[in-house]
Amino acid sequence: MDWSHIGKKFQTVKNALGEAYAASLDSAKWKLWHGQAEDALTKLALLRDNITDEAQKSKMTGLYNYIDRNQAYLINYDERDTAHKTYTSQVAESHIDTLINARHKKTGKMQWSREGADNVLQIRATMASNEWTSKWQSTVLSALGAAA
């Protein structure tokens, strides 16, 4: 699971709850960063159960459920960071957003249709996932077979 998304979820809840709960939220987030999902969920549950304001409790419950549902996809982000491995897709997402925004501007000379944008993004995703060679070859061969 992408760390930047986790961080955004925590920040949203932190903003809703205020400074009174900031240290507890930071502690739970630290536990997640270090691969201790069960401990983080325990902390979040205790925090949730001590909140009396319904709107704040709802935000806290949303965060708890999000982490709980995705527990199987949580990793030790600290270990990955220390090993210089990727633990977030933030750079890739930013690149894609920039690319899409540049091509969908109404004032630009080179605009993509929705279908064209989808096709280009499918190709780029295939190339980025190292599946390009196998998929390209099978697509070309099948197209050649259909043309013959």
N, C-alpha and C positions, 0 to 999 in steps of 0.2 A: 504494500500500500504506500502511496506517495506521501512523503513527510510534509511537503508544502501544504497538502490538503488537510492533514492532521493539524498542522500549525494554524491554519485558517479557522478550522472548527474551534480550536481552543481559544483563539483570539476573539471570535464572535461571542463565545460564552463569557469570557473574561470581561469583555465590554458590557455585556448585559448584567453581570453580577456585581461589578465594581471592585474596588481595591480590597474590600473586606475578604474576598475569597481568592485574591490573586496568588498568594503564597501556596495555598492548597492546590490550585489548578496548576501552578508551575511545578509543584512536586509530582503530581500525577503525570504531567507531560514529560518530566525528567525520567520517570520510570518507564514510560513508553519508549523514549529515545534509547534507553539502555536495555530494551528487550524484555522488560518485566510487565507484560500486559496484564497478568492476573492481579498484581499489586496495584497497578494503575486503576483497574476497574474497581477494586476494593475501595481505593481512595475516593474515586468518583461517586461510588454508591453511598459512602458515608457522607460525603459532601451534599449529595442530592437529598438524602434523608434528613439533613439538618436545615434545609432551606424551607422557609415557610411561605414566601411569596410565590404564588402559583405561576406567574409568568417566568420568574427566574428558575423555578423548579422544572418547568417545561423545557427551557433551554438546556438545563443540566441533564435532564432525562434524554434529550435528543443526542447530546454528546456521548453519554454513556451507551446508548443503544447503537450509535454509529461505531464506536470502538468495539463493542461486544459482537456486533454482526460481522465485523471485518477482522476479528481476532486471528483467524487462520492466516491472514495475509500480512500480519505485522511481523517485522523483523527487528534485529538489533541494529538500529540506525547508527549508533555510535561505532560499532565494529565496522560497518560498511564505510563510514566516513574515515575512520582510521586507516582502513585498507585502500583508501582512494577509489572506492567503488561508488557507483551511482546509487542514490537513495531518493531521488526526486526527479520528476519529469518537467520541472519548472522551466528549464532552458528550452527544451523541445516545444513545450506548449507556447512559450513566448514567441518562438520562431514561427510556429504555425499561425498564431494570431496575427503577427505582423504580416506574414505572407497573404493570408486571407484578406485582411483589411486593405492592403495595398491593391489587391486585384478587384475588390468589390466597391472601390470608391466610384461614385457617379461621375466625377470629373476626370478620371484617369483615361488615357487613350487605350490601354489594354485592360479590358474587363473580362471577367469570366462569368459564364452562366453558372447556375447552381450545378447543373449536370457536369459541365466542364471542370468546375472546381472539385467536385467529388472525384472525377476520374484522375485528375492530377494528384490529389491527395492520396488516393488509393495507390498510385504508382510510387509516390514518395514513401509512403508507409511500408510498402513491400520492399523497396530498396533499403530502407533503414533497418528492416528486420532481417536482412541478409537472405531473404527468400526470392530476391529478384531473379537470380540466375535460373533456378529451377522453375519458377512460375513463368518467366518470360519464354524459356525454351518450350515448355509444354503448350503455351498459348500460340506461339508462332507455328509450331509443328501441326497443331490441330487446325489452325487457319489455312496452312498450306495444303493439308489433306482435304479440307472442305473445298478449296479452290480447284483442286485437281480433278 
